[in-house]
Amino acid sequence: MEQVTDAAQQSADTEDATEGSDNAEPGQSFEPAARGLLSRWFGGRSSADESQIEQSHPPAPVPPPGLGNLRRMRVGDVAIPKVEIEAVPVTISRDELVQKFREHGYSRLPVFKETLDTPLGLVHLKDLALEYGFGSGNGRFNLRKLIRPLLYVPPSMPIGVLLQKMQVQRIHMALVIDEYGGVDGLLTLEDLIEQVIGEIEDEHDETDDGYWREEKPGQWIVQARAPVHEFESVTGIRLADAEADDEIDSMGGLLFMQLGRVPARGEVVVTENGVEYEVIDADPRRIKRLRVRLPGVAAAE
């Protein structure tokens, strides 16, 4: 396991150092991460392998989860775009902050001074609960006391390098900074790990002991990975045409094939057969959950 050549390690160290020095913000250091298990996952490839990796970027279609993504994929491939970032101003009140956590279900939120392009760090739900509790309470609320640091990284950084930095510095959130110093995206430790082992479902994700649940007659909440043919048998309506029948397995894949792209969260798509798809959960790379309305319900609404 430890037999990695000095040349390979020197090459990987040089790449990491160059990546950070070219893209770092003033006052922000990108120190080489400690060598460990993650280093051995992607630190000992040959030059032929590296050439093949460069030629395959950006990936099309989206590569399946696996260790190869640590070197092949870049931060910009995985990050949530700026328009979808949920953040709070440093002047927010305690009640408003609690409501923000409740509304979105996140455990961490970025904190900014005036705009998102002037970030100060992040606030953790645990720190808020321990310091102030969730009752009315007394005492003056000061969000600055709760701010933790976060990482600032360029979009070109390999996700394996960022995973190392998060591991070493014990910081689980990073903001992607563009060439002009503005915020371009956000990603978390969970986003990176999902590129290796697949989607992680926590206690807040809906399971419903299956792939779908019926909200009301003719309207369903459907997991994107739900099998198309099984959902067709439940609803009694044909969703995939004959040409795509053999190529599509999941509901998310069905919608992707019809649009030719990954739809944005909140987007509503009405297909030729009158079925309406509302994207209620998605990231830039994949669809997660849909609201499906059958033709009669969609027309009524």
N, C-alpha and C positions, 0 to 999 in steps of 0.2 A: 504493500500500500504506500510506503514512503519512498519507493524507488522512483523518484521523479528527477530527471536530469537537471544539472545546474543551468544548462542552456535554456531549457524550457521554462524554468522558473524565472530566469533573468528576462526572457522575452515577455512573459506574462506581467512581471513587475513593471517593465518599461512601458508596456501598453497601458496599464492602470494609471501610472504616474502621468503619462502624456495626456490621457483622457481628462484627468482632473485639472492639470495645469492650463490646458487650452480653454477650458470652459468654466472654470471656477469664478464665482462672484468675488468682488473685493472683500477681503476679510474672511472668506470662506475657504478652508483648506480641505483638500481631498487626499488624505494620507493613504498610502498603500495599506490595504486590509491585511489582517493576519492570515497566514497561510494555514489552511486546514483542510477539512473534508471538502468544502466547497471549492477550494483551489484545485484539488485533484480531480474534481469533476470536469473542469474545463481548462486546466492549465497545461496539459501535456499533449496537445494536438500537433500534428505535423503541419508543415507549410501547405501541403496539398489540401489538407482538411480545411485550413483557414481560408484558402482561395475559394473552395467550394462554398463555405459559409458566406463569404462576402458576396458571391454571385447570387445567392439565394435570398438576399435581403432587398426589399421587404418581402416577407413571406406571403405567398398567394397560392392557394388558399391558406387560411389560418392553420399553422402547424398544430398537430395534436400535442397534448402535454408530454413532457419528457425532459431528460437532463440536457439534451442538445439545445433546448431553448435558452439555457443560461448564457450561452455564448452567442447564439445566432440572433436572438431577439434583443432589441434596444428598448430603453425606457420609453421612448416616444411611441412604441408599438403597443404598450400596455396601459399607459396612463389614461386616467379619466380626463376628458377635455375641460378646459377652463370654464366653459359655460355650464357645466354640470357639477362644479365644485360647490359644496355647501360649506360656508365659512361664516365667521361672526366678527363684528367689529369689536375692538377693545373696549368701547364705550357701552356695550350691551349691558342691560340690567340682569340681575340674577334670575328673576322670573322669566324673562325673555330667553335666557340661555337654557334654562331647564326645559322650556317649551320647545326649543330648537332640538335638544337631545331627544325629547319624546317624539317629536314629529318625524324625525328622520331615522331614529334607531341606531345612530352611530355612537361609538364610545370615545372617539376623538374628533375634534373639529379644529381646522386652522383658524388662527386669530390674526386679523390685520389692523393696521392703524387707520388709514383713510380709504384705501382701495385694496383689492386683493393683490395688487402689484407691490404693496408695501407690507409684506407679512412679518409678523412678530414671532410666531411660533405656533404651538397648538395647545388646546385645553383638553384635559382628560376628564371624562365623566366621574371617574373614581375620586380625583382630586376635589372636584366640586362637591361631591357627596360627603367626603370626609371633613372638608373645611367648613361647609355651610349647611349641609343637610338639605332636605327638600321641603321643610316646613316654612312657615313665615319667618321665624327666627328674628334675631336682632343683630345689630352690628352692620357696619358699612361694607358693602360688597366692592371688592377690588380684583378685577380679573387679572391684572398684571402679576399678582402674586402667584397665580396658578399656571402661568404660561410655561410650557416646556419647550425645549428646542426641537426643531425638525431639520431634515436634510434638504439641501438645495442641489439639484443635479441637472446636468445637460441632457437633452433628449437623445443624444447619440451614445450615451453610456450603456454598455451591455448590462442586462438585468442581473447577471451573475455577479458583476462587480458591485452593484447596488445592494444585492442581497448580502454580500460580505460586509459592506459598510453598516447596514442595519444590524447585522449580527454582532459586530465589534462594538459599535457605539450604542447599542440597545435603544435605537430610535426606530419606531415602526411606521413612520409616515415621511414621505418626501414630496417636495414640490418641484416640478420640472420648470426650469428657467430657460427662456429663449435667449437668442443672441443679443437682444436689447435690454436684458435684465428684467423683463416682465415674466409673470407667472403664465405658464403655458399648459399645465396639467398637474395632476396629483395621482399618487399611487401609494399603496400600503404594503406591508409585509405579506398580507394574505393574497394580494393581487399577484405578487411574485411567486409565491409558493404554488398557487393554482396553475402557473405555467409549467410546473414540473409534475405535479401529482393530479391535476384536474380540479374541478370545482369543489370548493369546501362549503358544506352547508352547516350552519350553526343553529343554535336554538331559536333564532329569529326567523329562519327560513321556513316557508310553509311546506309541510310534508303531506298532510291530509291523507296519509296512508295510501297514497296513489299519485297519479300524475295530474289530476284535475278535480275540481269541485264545482258544483252548479250553484251559482249565486241566486239565480231565479230562472224560471222557465225560459229556455232558449239562450241563456247567457252563462258562460263558463269562465273560470280562472284556470288556465292551463299552463303547466310547466313546459318550457320550450323543448325539453327532451322527450316529451310524451310521444309515443308511437302514433303516427298518423292513422294507420289502418284501425287501430283499437279505438281511437277517438271518433273515427267515421262510423264505426259500428254502434257507438253509444248515441251519437247525434242523429244517425240515419241520413246524413247528407254527404255527398261526394265532395272532397276537398282538393285532392290532387288529380290532375288530368292524366290521361293515359300515357303521355310521353314521359312525364316525371314520376310515374308510379314506381318504377324500379330504381330510381335514383334517390328518392327522398324517404327517409325513415322517421324523422322527427317533425314536430309542429314548427319548431324554430327553423329547421332546414327548409320546410315548405314555404314559409314566408320569405326567407332569404332568397330562395330560387325565384320566387315571383317578382321580387323587387330588384334582384341583382346586387344587393348591398345589405349591410346591417342597419336596420332602422333605428332611429333615435328613441330614447325613452319618452313616452307620451305621444308618439306618432300614431295616427289612426290610418289604417289601410283598408279600403273596401275593394274586394276582388270582383271578378266578372260574374261569379255565381251569387253575389249579394252578401256573402259572409264578410263581416267586419272584424278586423283584428286591431286591438289596441295594445301597444307595447307598454306594459306597466313596470317592467324591470329589464334593463339591458345595460351593457357597457359598450365601449367603442368596438369591441371585438366579437361580441356574441349577444344573442337574445337569451333572456332568462325566463321571463314569464309573460304570458299574453292574457288579455281578456277577449274572448271570442263570442261574438253575437251572431246568431243565426239570422237569415234574411228577414223574417218577420219582425224580430226584435230590433234589428238594426234600422229598419225602415220606420218603425214607430218612434224611435228615439231621435 
